[in-house]
Amino acid sequence: MSEQEIGVVTHYFNHIHVMTVNITDGELSVGDTIHVKGHTSDFTATVKSMEVEHKHVDKAGPGDSVGIKVEEHAREHDKVYKLTE
């Protein structure tokens, strides 16, 4: 599998385990697998749902800021990569 950098974490809401990702390149869809990597973060997750301004979306592209629920703790400035075959 290869990785394509698609964005960066701009905020993490600890109490609800949601990270906000600013999509800078490529497209992210529900069902995609992502890799979050930063100074102390390094985990993969499957995108089960995404929201833009509290509305569910199935796809997001450059310029979108999306909320994604994750199990692990993400941090601001972590890079987000989309795993592709």
N, CA, C and O atoms as a CHARMM CRD file, in Angstrom:
* protein
*
  340
    1    1 MET  N      0.83700  -1.18900   0.00000 PROA 1      0.00000
    2    1 MET  CA     0.00000   0.00000   0.00000 PROA 1      0.00000
    3    1 MET  C      0.87500   1.24300   0.00000 PROA 1      0.00000
    4    1 MET  O      1.94300   1.27900   0.61100 PROA 1      0.00000
    5    2 SER  N      0.39700   2.25100  -0.69600 PROA 2      0.00000
    6    2 SER  CA     1.11400   3.52000  -0.69200 PROA 2      0.00000
    7    2 SER  C      0.27500   4.56500   0.03400 PROA 2      0.00000
    8    2 SER  O     -0.91500   4.36900   0.28100 PROA 2      0.00000
    9    3 GLU  N      0.91700   5.67200   0.36700 PROA 3      0.00000
   10    3 GLU  CA     0.24000   6.73400   1.09200 PROA 3      0.00000
   11    3 GLU  C      0.29300   8.01900   0.29500 PROA 3      0.00000
   12    3 GLU  O      1.30500   8.34800  -0.32500 PROA 3      0.00000
   13    4 GLN  N     -0.82200   8.74500   0.32200 PROA 4      0.00000
   14    4 GLN  CA    -0.89800  10.06400  -0.30800 PROA 4      0.00000
   15    4 GLN  C     -1.27500  11.06700   0.77800 PROA 4      0.00000
   16    4 GLN  O     -2.30200  10.91400   1.43900 PROA 4      0.00000
   17    5 GLU  N     -0.45200  12.08600   0.96100 PROA 5      0.00000
   18    5 GLU  CA    -0.78900  13.10200   1.96300 PROA 5      0.00000
   19    5 GLU  C     -2.00400  13.87500   1.47400 PROA 5      0.00000
   20    5 GLU  O     -2.00500  14.41900   0.36900 PROA 5      0.00000
   21    6 ILE  N     -3.04400  13.91900   2.31300 PROA 6      0.00000
   22    6 ILE  CA    -4.26800  14.60500   1.90500 PROA 6      0.00000
   23    6 ILE  C     -4.60600  15.80300   2.77800 PROA 6      0.00000
   24    6 ILE  O     -5.42900  16.63300   2.39000 PROA 6      0.00000
   25    7 GLY  N     -3.98800  15.90900   3.94800 PROA 7      0.00000
   26    7 GLY  CA    -4.33700  17.03800   4.79800 PROA 7      0.00000
   27    7 GLY  C     -3.58400  17.07200   6.11000 PROA 7      0.00000
   28    7 GLY  O     -2.63300  16.32300   6.33700 PROA 7      0.00000
   29    8 VAL  N     -4.04900  17.97700   6.97200 PROA 8      0.00000
   30    8 VAL  CA    -3.41200  18.18500   8.26700 PROA 8      0.00000
   31    8 VAL  C     -4.49600  18.38200   9.32800 PROA 8      0.00000
   32    8 VAL  O     -5.53800  18.98500   9.07000 PROA 8      0.00000
   33    9 VAL  N     -4.22600  17.86100  10.52300 PROA 9      0.00000
   34    9 VAL  CA    -5.15300  18.01700  11.64400 PROA 9      0.00000
   35    9 VAL  C     -5.06900  19.45800  12.14800 PROA 9      0.00000
   36    9 VAL  O     -3.98100  19.94700  12.45300 PROA 9      0.00000
   37   10 THR  N     -6.20700  20.13300  12.23500 PROA 10     0.00000
   38   10 THR  CA    -6.22000  21.50600  12.72900 PROA 10     0.00000
   39   10 THR  C     -6.75400  21.60400  14.15700 PROA 10     0.00000
   40   10 THR  O     -6.51200  22.59400  14.84800 PROA 10     0.00000
   41   11 HSD  N     -7.48000  20.57300  14.59600 PROA 11     0.00000
   42   11 HSD  CA    -8.00300  20.57600  15.96400 PROA 11     0.00000
   43   11 HSD  C     -8.39000  19.15400  16.35700 PROA 11     0.00000
   44   11 HSD  O     -8.73400  18.33800  15.50200 PROA 11     0.00000
   45   12 TYR  N     -8.33200  18.86400  17.65300 PROA 12     0.00000
   46   12 TYR  CA    -8.78500  17.58400  18.17300 PROA 12     0.00000
   47   12 TYR  C     -9.67400  17.84700  19.37400 PROA 12     0.00000
   48   12 TYR  O     -9.27900  18.53600  20.31500 PROA 12     0.00000
   49   13 PHE  N    -10.88700  17.28800  19.33300 PROA 13     0.00000
   50   13 PHE  CA   -11.84900  17.44500  20.42700 PROA 13     0.00000
   51   13 PHE  C    -11.77000  16.18200  21.29100 PROA 13     0.00000
   52   13 PHE  O    -12.35000  15.15000  20.95300 PROA 13     0.00000
   53   14 ASN  N    -11.04800  16.28000  22.40100 PROA 14     0.00000
   54   14 ASN  CA   -10.76700  15.12900  23.24400 PROA 14     0.00000
   55   14 ASN  C    -12.02900  14.47800  23.79600 PROA 14     0.00000
   56   14 ASN  O    -12.11100  13.25000  23.83300 PROA 14     0.00000
   57   15 HSD  N    -13.00700  15.25500  24.22000 PROA 15     0.00000
   58   15 HSD  CA   -14.18900  14.70200  24.87500 PROA 15     0.00000
   59   15 HSD  C    -15.08900  13.91500  23.93000 PROA 15     0.00000
   60   15 HSD  O    -15.88500  13.09700  24.39100 PROA 15     0.00000
   61   16 ILE  N    -14.98500  14.14000  22.61700 PROA 16     0.00000
   62   16 ILE  CA   -15.81100  13.38100  21.65900 PROA 16     0.00000
   63   16 ILE  C    -14.95100  12.58600  20.67000 PROA 16     0.00000
   64   16 ILE  O    -15.49100  11.93000  19.78000 PROA 16     0.00000
   65   17 HSD  N    -13.62900  12.63600  20.81300 PROA 17     0.00000
   66   17 HSD  CA   -12.69000  11.89200  19.95700 PROA 17     0.00000
   67   17 HSD  C    -12.87800  12.20600  18.47900 PROA 17     0.00000
   68   17 HSD  O    -12.94200  11.30200  17.64500 PROA 17     0.00000
   69   18 VAL  N    -12.96500  13.47800  18.16600 PROA 18     0.00000
   70   18 VAL  CA   -13.12600  13.92800  16.77500 PROA 18     0.00000
   71   18 VAL  C    -11.97400  14.85300  16.41300 PROA 18     0.00000
   72   18 VAL  O    -11.63800  15.76900  17.16300 PROA 18     0.00000
   73   19 MET  N    -11.36900  14.60200  15.24900 PROA 19     0.00000
   74   19 MET  CA   -10.32800  15.50300  14.76000 PROA 19     0.00000
   75   19 MET  C    -10.87400  16.27600  13.56500 PROA 19     0.00000
   76   19 MET  O    -11.65100  15.75400  12.76500 PROA 19     0.00000
   77   20 THR  N    -10.45500  17.51600  13.46600 PROA 20     0.00000
   78   20 THR  CA   -10.78900  18.33400  12.30900 PROA 20     0.00000
   79   20 THR  C     -9.59400  18.29700  11.36800 PROA 20     0.00000
   80   20 THR  O     -8.46400  18.58100  11.76500 PROA 20     0.00000
   81   21 VAL  N     -9.86100  17.94500  10.11800 PROA 21     0.00000
   82   21 VAL  CA    -8.79600  17.81700   9.11900 PROA 21     0.00000
   83   21 VAL  C     -9.05400  18.80500   7.99500 PROA 21     0.00000
   84   21 VAL  O    -10.14500  18.83600   7.42500 PROA 21     0.00000
   85   22 ASN  N     -8.05100  19.60900   7.67700 PROA 22     0.00000
   86   22 ASN  CA    -8.12300  20.50100   6.52500 PROA 22     0.00000
   87   22 ASN  C     -7.57900  19.71300   5.33500 PROA 22     0.00000
   88   22 ASN  O     -6.39300  19.38500   5.29100 PROA 22     0.00000
   89   23 ILE  N     -8.45300  19.41000   4.37000 PROA 23     0.00000
   90   23 ILE  CA    -8.04900  18.64900   3.18900 PROA 23     0.00000
   91   23 ILE  C     -7.29900  19.58900   2.24900 PROA 23     0.00000
   92   23 ILE  O     -7.83900  20.60500   1.81200 PROA 23     0.00000
   93   24 THR  N     -6.04800  19.24100   1.94400 PROA 24     0.00000
   94   24 THR  CA    -5.21000  20.09600   1.09800 PROA 24     0.00000
   95   24 THR  C     -4.98200  19.50900  -0.28200 PROA 24     0.00000
   96   24 THR  O     -4.70400  20.24300  -1.23100 PROA 24     0.00000
   97   25 ASP  N     -5.09800  18.17600  -0.40500 PROA 25     0.00000
   98   25 ASP  CA    -4.80500  17.54500  -1.68700 PROA 25     0.00000
   99   25 ASP  C     -5.56600  16.23300  -1.79400 PROA 25     0.00000
  100   25 ASP  O     -5.64800  15.48200  -0.82200 PROA 25     0.00000
  101   26 GLY  N     -6.11600  15.95400  -2.95000 PROA 26     0.00000
  102   26 GLY  CA    -6.80800  14.68800  -3.15900 PROA 26     0.00000
  103   26 GLY  C     -8.22200  14.71500  -2.61900 PROA 26     0.00000
  104   26 GLY  O     -8.76700  15.76700  -2.28500 PROA 26     0.00000
  105   27 GLU  N     -8.80000  13.52400  -2.54300 PROA 27     0.00000
  106   27 GLU  CA   -10.18600  13.38500  -2.10900 PROA 27     0.00000
  107   27 GLU  C    -10.25200  12.31200  -1.03100 PROA 27     0.00000
  108   27 GLU  O     -9.54300  11.30800  -1.09400 PROA 27     0.00000
  109   28 LEU  N    -11.10500  12.53400  -0.05100 PROA 28     0.00000
  110   28 LEU  CA   -11.30000  11.57700   1.03200 PROA 28     0.00000
  111   28 LEU  C    -12.76200  11.17700   1.04800 PROA 28     0.00000
  112   28 LEU  O    -13.64900  12.02700   0.97100 PROA 28     0.00000
  113   29 SER  N    -13.01100   9.87400   1.14800 PROA 29     0.00000
  114   29 SER  CA   -14.37500   9.35200   1.14700 PROA 29     0.00000
  115   29 SER  C    -14.61000   8.47000   2.36600 PROA 29     0.00000
  116   29 SER  O    -13.67000   7.92600   2.94500 PROA 29     0.00000
  117   30 VAL  N    -15.87700   8.33700   2.74800 PROA 30     0.00000
  118   30 VAL  CA   -16.25000   7.40100   3.80100 PROA 30     0.00000
  119   30 VAL  C    -15.83600   6.00800   3.33200 PROA 30     0.00000
  120   30 VAL  O    -16.09200   5.63600   2.18700 PROA 30     0.00000
  121   31 GLY  N    -15.20400   5.24800   4.20700 PROA 31     0.00000
  122   31 GLY  CA   -14.71400   3.91300   3.86800 PROA 31     0.00000
  123   31 GLY  C    -13.21800   3.87800   3.59600 PROA 31     0.00000
  124   31 GLY  O    -12.60700   2.80900   3.62200 PROA 31     0.00000
  125   32 ASP  N    -12.61900   5.04900   3.33100 PROA 32     0.00000
  126   32 ASP  CA   -11.17100   5.10700   3.09600 PROA 32     0.00000
  127   32 ASP  C    -10.41500   4.83100   4.39200 PROA 32     0.00000
  128   32 ASP  O    -10.92300   5.06600   5.48900 PROA 32     0.00000
  129   33 THR  N     -9.20200   4.33300   4.24500 PROA 33     0.00000
  130   33 THR  CA    -8.31300   4.13200   5.39000 PROA 33     0.00000
  131   33 THR  C     -7.30000   5.26200   5.40100 PROA 33     0.00000
  132   33 THR  O     -6.69900   5.58500   4.37600 PROA 33     0.00000
  133   34 ILE  N     -7.11600   5.85900   6.57500 PROA 34     0.00000
  134   34 ILE  CA    -6.17400   6.96300   6.71800 PROA 34     0.00000
  135   34 ILE  C     -5.07500   6.59900   7.70600 PROA 34     0.00000
  136   34 ILE  O     -5.24500   5.73300   8.56300 PROA 34     0.00000
  137   35 HSD  N     -3.95000   7.27800   7.56500 PROA 35     0.00000
  138   35 HSD  CA    -2.81900   7.13400   8.47900 PROA 35     0.00000
  139   35 HSD  C     -2.53900   8.52400   9.04600 PROA 35     0.00000
  140   35 HSD  O     -2.26200   9.46100   8.29700 PROA 35     0.00000
  141   36 VAL  N     -2.61100   8.65200  10.35700 PROA 36     0.00000
  142   36 VAL  CA    -2.35400   9.92500  11.03100 PROA 36     0.00000
  143   36 VAL  C     -0.97500   9.82600  11.67300 PROA 36     0.00000
  144   36 VAL  O     -0.71300   8.93600  12.48200 PROA 36     0.00000
  145   37 LYS  N     -0.09500  10.76000  11.29500 PROA 37     0.00000
  146   37 LYS  CA     1.28100  10.69100  11.79500 PROA 37     0.00000
  147   37 LYS  C      1.75100  12.07700  12.19700 PROA 37     0.00000
  148   37 LYS  O      1.58400  13.04900  11.46000 PROA 37     0.00000
  149   38 GLY  N      2.33700  12.14600  13.37300 PROA 38     0.00000
  150   38 GLY  CA     2.87700  13.39800  13.87900 PROA 38     0.00000
  151   38 GLY  C      4.03400  13.12100  14.81500 PROA 38     0.00000
  152   38 GLY  O      4.60100  12.02800  14.82100 PROA 38     0.00000
  153   39 HSD  N      4.37600  14.12600  15.60700 PROA 39     0.00000
  154   39 HSD  CA     5.50400  14.01200  16.52900 PROA 39     0.00000
  155   39 HSD  C      5.31600  12.84000  17.49700 PROA 39     0.00000
  156   39 HSD  O      6.25700  12.08900  17.75400 PROA 39     0.00000
  157   40 THR  N      4.10300  12.68500  18.03100 PROA 40     0.00000
  158   40 THR  CA     3.83000  11.58600  18.96100 PROA 40     0.00000
  159   40 THR  C      2.65400  10.72300  18.51700 PROA 40     0.00000
  160   40 THR  O      2.31800   9.75500  19.20000 PROA 40     0.00000
  161   41 SER  N      2.02500  11.04600  17.39900 PROA 41     0.00000
  162   41 SER  CA     0.88900  10.27200  16.88900 PROA 41     0.00000
  163   41 SER  C      1.35100   9.37900  15.75000 PROA 41     0.00000
  164   41 SER  O      2.20700   9.76600  14.95500 PROA 41     0.00000
  165   42 ASP  N      0.77800   8.18200  15.67600 PROA 42     0.00000
  166   42 ASP  CA     1.05700   7.28200  14.56400 PROA 42     0.00000
  167   42 ASP  C      0.03500   6.15100  14.61000 PROA 42     0.00000
  168   42 ASP  O      0.24400   5.14600  15.29000 PROA 42     0.00000
  169   43 PHE  N     -1.07600   6.31700  13.88300 PROA 43     0.00000
  170   43 PHE  CA    -2.12200   5.29700  13.87600 PROA 43     0.00000
  171   43 PHE  C     -2.87200   5.31700  12.55400 PROA 43     0.00000
  172   43 PHE  O     -2.84200   6.30300  11.81700 PROA 43     0.00000
  173   44 THR  N     -3.54900   4.20500  12.26800 PROA 44     0.00000
  174   44 THR  CA    -4.41300   4.12900  11.09600 PROA 44     0.00000
  175   44 THR  C     -5.85200   4.00700  11.56900 PROA 44     0.00000
  176   44 THR  O     -6.12200   3.53300  12.67200 PROA 44     0.00000
  177   45 ALA  N     -6.76200   4.43800  10.72100 PROA 45     0.00000
  178   45 ALA  CA    -8.19300   4.37600  11.04800 PROA 45     0.00000
  179   45 ALA  C     -8.98700   4.31400   9.75700 PROA 45     0.00000
  180   45 ALA  O     -8.54400   4.80100   8.71700 PROA 45     0.00000
  181   46 THR  N    -10.15800   3.71200   9.83300 PROA 46     0.00000
  182   46 THR  CA   -11.08600   3.71200   8.71400 PROA 46     0.00000
  183   46 THR  C    -12.07300   4.84700   8.93200 PROA 46     0.00000
  184   46 THR  O    -12.61600   5.01200  10.02400 PROA 46     0.00000
  185   47 VAL  N    -12.29900   5.62700   7.88300 PROA 47     0.00000
  186   47 VAL  CA   -13.24500   6.75000   7.97600 PROA 47     0.00000
  187   47 VAL  C    -14.65700   6.16600   7.93600 PROA 47     0.00000
  188   47 VAL  O    -15.11700   5.69800   6.89400 PROA 47     0.00000
  189   48 LYS  N    -15.34100   6.20100   9.08700 PROA 48     0.00000
  190   48 LYS  CA   -16.69700   5.65300   9.16300 PROA 48     0.00000
  191   48 LYS  C    -17.74100   6.70500   8.86000 PROA 48     0.00000
  192   48 LYS  O    -18.81700   6.38700   8.35300 PROA 48     0.00000
  193   49 SER  N    -17.43000   7.97000   9.16900 PROA 49     0.00000
  194   49 SER  CA   -18.32800   9.07500   8.83600 PROA 49     0.00000
  195   49 SER  C    -17.52700  10.37100   8.86400 PROA 49     0.00000
  196   49 SER  O    -16.50300  10.48000   9.53900 PROA 49     0.00000
  197   50 MET  N    -18.02200  11.34200   8.11500 PROA 50     0.00000
  198   50 MET  CA   -17.37600  12.66200   8.07100 PROA 50     0.00000
  199   50 MET  C    -18.47100  13.71300   8.13100 PROA 50     0.00000
  200   50 MET  O    -19.59200  13.49900   7.66900 PROA 50     0.00000
  201   51 GLU  N    -18.12200  14.85000   8.71000 PROA 51     0.00000
  202   51 GLU  CA   -19.04900  15.97100   8.76200 PROA 51     0.00000
  203   51 GLU  C    -18.35200  17.25400   8.34800 PROA 51     0.00000
  204   51 GLU  O    -17.18700  17.48100   8.67400 PROA 51     0.00000
  205   52 VAL  N    -19.08200  18.08400   7.62700 PROA 52     0.00000
  206   52 VAL  CA   -18.64100  19.43000   7.28700 PROA 52     0.00000
  207   52 VAL  C    -19.70300  20.36100   7.85400 PROA 52     0.00000
  208   52 VAL  O    -20.86400  20.30300   7.44900 PROA 52     0.00000
  209   53 GLU  N    -19.31000  21.21200   8.78400 PROA 53     0.00000
  210   53 GLU  CA   -20.23300  22.13100   9.46000 PROA 53     0.00000
  211   53 GLU  C    -21.46800  21.40500   9.99000 PROA 53     0.00000
  212   53 GLU  O    -22.59800  21.83700   9.76300 PROA 53     0.00000
  213   54 HSD  N    -21.24100  20.30000  10.69500 PROA 54     0.00000
  214   54 HSD  CA   -22.26500  19.49800  11.36900 PROA 54     0.00000
  215   54 HSD  C    -23.23100  18.80500  10.41800 PROA 54     0.00000
  216   54 HSD  O    -24.31500  18.40000  10.83700 PROA 54     0.00000
  217   55 LYS  N    -22.86500  18.65800   9.14500 PROA 55     0.00000
  218   55 LYS  CA   -23.69000  17.94100   8.17400 PROA 55     0.00000
  219   55 LYS  C    -22.88600  16.77500   7.61700 PROA 55     0.00000
  220   55 LYS  O    -21.72500  16.93100   7.23700 PROA 55     0.00000
  221   56 HSD  N    -23.51600  15.60300   7.57100 PROA 56     0.00000
  222   56 HSD  CA   -22.84600  14.40500   7.07000 PROA 56     0.00000
  223   56 HSD  C    -22.51600  14.55500   5.58800 PROA 56     0.00000
  224   56 HSD  O    -23.34100  15.01100   4.79600 PROA 56     0.00000
  225   57 VAL  N    -21.29600  14.16500   5.22700 PROA 57     0.00000
  226   57 VAL  CA   -20.87400  14.14100   3.82000 PROA 57     0.00000
  227   57 VAL  C    -20.21600  12.79700   3.53900 PROA 57     0.00000
  228   57 VAL  O    -19.66800  12.16500   4.44300 PROA 57     0.00000
  229   58 ASP  N    -20.27200  12.36100   2.27300 PROA 58     0.00000
  230   58 ASP  CA   -19.62800  11.10900   1.87900 PROA 58     0.00000
  231   58 ASP  C    -18.24900  11.33000   1.28700 PROA 58     0.00000
  232   58 ASP  O    -17.41300  10.42600   1.29700 PROA 58     0.00000
  233   59 LYS  N    -18.00300  12.54500   0.76300 PROA 59     0.00000
  234   59 LYS  CA   -16.71600  12.86500   0.14700 PROA 59     0.00000
  235   59 LYS  C    -16.29000  14.27400   0.53600 PROA 59     0.00000
  236   59 LYS  O    -17.12000  15.14300   0.80300 PROA 59     0.00000
  237   60 ALA  N    -14.97300  14.47900   0.56000 PROA 60     0.00000
  238   60 ALA  CA   -14.42200  15.80800   0.82600 PROA 60     0.00000
  239   60 ALA  C    -13.19800  15.99600  -0.06100 PROA 60     0.00000
  240   60 ALA  O    -12.48800  15.04000  -0.37400 PROA 60     0.00000
  241   61 GLY  N    -12.96500  17.23500  -0.45800 PROA 61     0.00000
  242   61 GLY  CA   -11.83900  17.53500  -1.32800 PROA 61     0.00000
  243   61 GLY  C    -11.06300  18.73900  -0.83500 PROA 61     0.00000
  244   61 GLY  O    -11.32300  19.25200   0.25400 PROA 61     0.00000
  245   62 PRO  N    -10.09500  19.19400  -1.64800 PROA 62     0.00000
  246   62 PRO  CA    -9.25700  20.32500  -1.25100 PROA 62     0.00000
  247   62 PRO  C    -10.07900  21.54500  -0.83600 PROA 62     0.00000
  248   62 PRO  O    -11.02700  21.93800  -1.51600 PROA 62     0.00000
  249   63 GLY  N     -9.69300  22.13100   0.29200 PROA 63     0.00000
  250   63 GLY  CA   -10.39000  23.29400   0.81300 PROA 63     0.00000
  251   63 GLY  C    -11.44500  22.96100   1.85600 PROA 63     0.00000
  252   63 GLY  O    -11.89100  23.84500   2.58800 PROA 63     0.00000
  253   64 ASP  N    -11.85100  21.69300   1.93300 PROA 64     0.00000
  254   64 ASP  CA   -12.84700  21.28700   2.92000 PROA 64     0.00000
  255   64 ASP  C    -12.17900  21.07000   4.27800 PROA 64     0.00000
  256   64 ASP  O    -11.03700  20.61800   4.36300 PROA 64     0.00000
  257   65 SER  N    -12.90800  21.40000   5.32000 PROA 65     0.00000
  258   65 SER  CA   -12.48400  21.13500   6.68300 PROA 65     0.00000
  259   65 SER  C    -13.49400  20.14500   7.25400 PROA 65     0.00000
  260   65 SER  O    -14.65500  20.49400   7.47000 PROA 65     0.00000
  261   66 VAL  N    -13.05500  18.90900   7.49900 PROA 66     0.00000
  262   66 VAL  CA   -13.97500  17.84300   7.88200 PROA 66     0.00000
  263   66 VAL  C    -13.69200  17.33600   9.28800 PROA 66     0.00000
  264   66 VAL  O    -12.54800  17.30600   9.74100 PROA 66     0.00000
  265   67 GLY  N    -14.76100  16.93900   9.96300 PROA 67     0.00000
  266   67 GLY  CA   -14.65100  16.30300  11.26500 PROA 67     0.00000
  267   67 GLY  C    -14.70700  14.80300  11.08300 PROA 67     0.00000
  268   67 GLY  O    -15.60000  14.28900  10.40900 PROA 67     0.00000
  269   68 ILE  N    -13.75300  14.08900  11.68500 PROA 68     0.00000
  270   68 ILE  CA   -13.68100  12.63100  11.58000 PROA 68     0.00000
  271   68 ILE  C    -13.49300  12.05500  12.97600 PROA 68     0.00000
  272   68 ILE  O    -12.57700  12.44600  13.69900 PROA 68     0.00000
  273   69 LYS  N    -14.36800  11.12300  13.35100 PROA 69     0.00000
  274   69 LYS  CA   -14.25800  10.46700  14.66000 PROA 69     0.00000
  275   69 LYS  C    -13.17100   9.40500  14.58500 PROA 69     0.00000
  276   69 LYS  O    -13.13800   8.60000  13.65400 PROA 69     0.00000
  277   70 VAL  N    -12.27800   9.40900  15.57900 PROA 70     0.00000
  278   70 VAL  CA   -11.17800   8.44200  15.63600 PROA 70     0.00000
  279   70 VAL  C    -11.07300   7.86500  17.04600 PROA 70     0.00000
  280   70 VAL  O    -11.53000   8.47100  18.01500 PROA 70     0.00000
  281   71 GLU  N    -10.46700   6.69300  17.14200 PROA 71     0.00000
  282   71 GLU  CA   -10.29100   6.04100  18.44400 PROA 71     0.00000
  283   71 GLU  C     -9.05600   6.56200  19.16900 PROA 71     0.00000
  284   71 GLU  O     -9.03700   6.65000  20.39700 PROA 71     0.00000
  285   72 GLU  N     -8.02700   6.90500  18.40300 PROA 72     0.00000
  286   72 GLU  CA    -6.76000   7.35700  18.98200 PROA 72     0.00000
  287   72 GLU  C     -6.76500   8.88100  19.16600 PROA 72     0.00000
  288   72 GLU  O     -7.64800   9.57900  18.66600 PROA 72     0.00000
  289   73 HSD  N     -5.77500   9.36800  19.88300 PROA 73     0.00000
  290   73 HSD  CA    -5.65600  10.80500  20.12300 PROA 73     0.00000
  291   73 HSD  C     -4.81900  11.44900  19.01800 PROA 73     0.00000
  292   73 HSD  O     -3.64700  11.11300  18.84500 PROA 73     0.00000
  293   74 ALA  N     -5.41800  12.36800  18.27900 PROA 74     0.00000
  294   74 ALA  CA    -4.70300  13.11600  17.24700 PROA 74     0.00000
  295   74 ALA  C     -4.29000  14.46700  17.82700 PROA 74     0.00000
  296   74 ALA  O     -4.84100  14.92500  18.82800 PROA 74     0.00000
  297   75 ARG  N     -3.31400  15.08800  17.18300 PROA 75     0.00000
  298   75 ARG  CA    -2.83000  16.37900  17.65800 PROA 75     0.00000
  299   75 ARG  C     -2.76100  17.36600  16.50600 PROA 75     0.00000
  300   75 ARG  O     -2.59400  16.98000  15.34900 PROA 75     0.00000
  301   76 GLU  N     -2.89100  18.65200  16.83800 PROA 76     0.00000
  302   76 GLU  CA    -2.77900  19.68500  15.81400 PROA 76     0.00000
  303   76 GLU  C     -1.45900  19.53700  15.07800 PROA 76     0.00000
  304   76 GLU  O     -0.44000  19.21100  15.68500 PROA 76     0.00000
  305   77 HSD  N     -1.47200  19.77100  13.80100 PROA 77     0.00000
  306   77 HSD  CA    -0.31800  19.70400  12.89300 PROA 77     0.00000
  307   77 HSD  C      0.06700  18.28500  12.48800 PROA 77     0.00000
  308   77 HSD  O      1.01700  18.10900  11.72500 PROA 77     0.00000
  309   78 ASP  N     -0.65700  17.24800  12.98400 PROA 78     0.00000
  310   78 ASP  CA    -0.40400  15.89000  12.50300 PROA 78     0.00000
  311   78 ASP  C     -0.75100  15.83300  11.02100 PROA 78     0.00000
  312   78 ASP  O     -1.71800  16.45600  10.58400 PROA 78     0.00000
  313   79 LYS  N      0.03100  15.09300  10.25300 PROA 79     0.00000
  314   79 LYS  CA    -0.24300  14.89600   8.83000 PROA 79     0.00000
  315   79 LYS  C     -1.23000  13.74300   8.67900 PROA 79     0.00000
  316   79 LYS  O     -1.18600  12.77100   9.43300 PROA 79     0.00000
  317   80 VAL  N     -2.12000  13.86300   7.69700 PROA 80     0.00000
  318   80 VAL  CA    -3.08700  12.81700   7.42800 PROA 80     0.00000
  319   80 VAL  C     -2.83500  12.27500   6.02500 PROA 80     0.00000
  320   80 VAL  O     -2.79600  13.03400   5.05600 PROA 80     0.00000
  321   81 TYR  N     -2.66700  10.97300   5.92500 PROA 81     0.00000
  322   81 TYR  CA    -2.39100  10.30400   4.65800 PROA 81     0.00000
  323   81 TYR  C     -3.53100   9.34500   4.33400 PROA 81     0.00000
  324   81 TYR  O     -4.09500   8.71400   5.22800 PROA 81     0.00000
  325   82 LYS  N     -3.86300   9.24100   3.05700 PROA 82     0.00000
  326   82 LYS  CA    -4.84400   8.27000   2.58800 PROA 82     0.00000
  327   82 LYS  C     -4.06900   7.05800   2.07400 PROA 82     0.00000
  328   82 LYS  O     -3.14900   7.20200   1.26900 PROA 82     0.00000
  329   83 LEU  N     -4.44200   5.86600   2.53900 PROA 83     0.00000
  330   83 LEU  CA    -3.78400   4.65200   2.08200 PROA 83     0.00000
  331   83 LEU  C     -4.44200   4.19300   0.78100 PROA 83     0.00000
  332   83 LEU  O     -5.66600   4.10100   0.69100 PROA 83     0.00000
  333   84 THR  N     -3.61800   3.90800  -0.21700 PROA 84     0.00000
  334   84 THR  CA    -4.12200   3.44900  -1.50500 PROA 84     0.00000
  335   84 THR  C     -3.38600   2.18800  -1.91100 PROA 84     0.00000
  336   84 THR  O     -2.25200   1.95500  -1.49200 PROA 84     0.00000
  337   85 GLU  N     -4.03000   1.38300  -2.72200 PROA 85     0.00000
  338   85 GLU  CA    -3.41900   0.12900  -3.18300 PROA 85     0.00000
  339   85 GLU  C     -2.54900   0.35400  -4.39200 PROA 85     0.00000
  340   85 GLU  O     -1.95700  -0.59200  -4.91200 PROA 85     0.00000
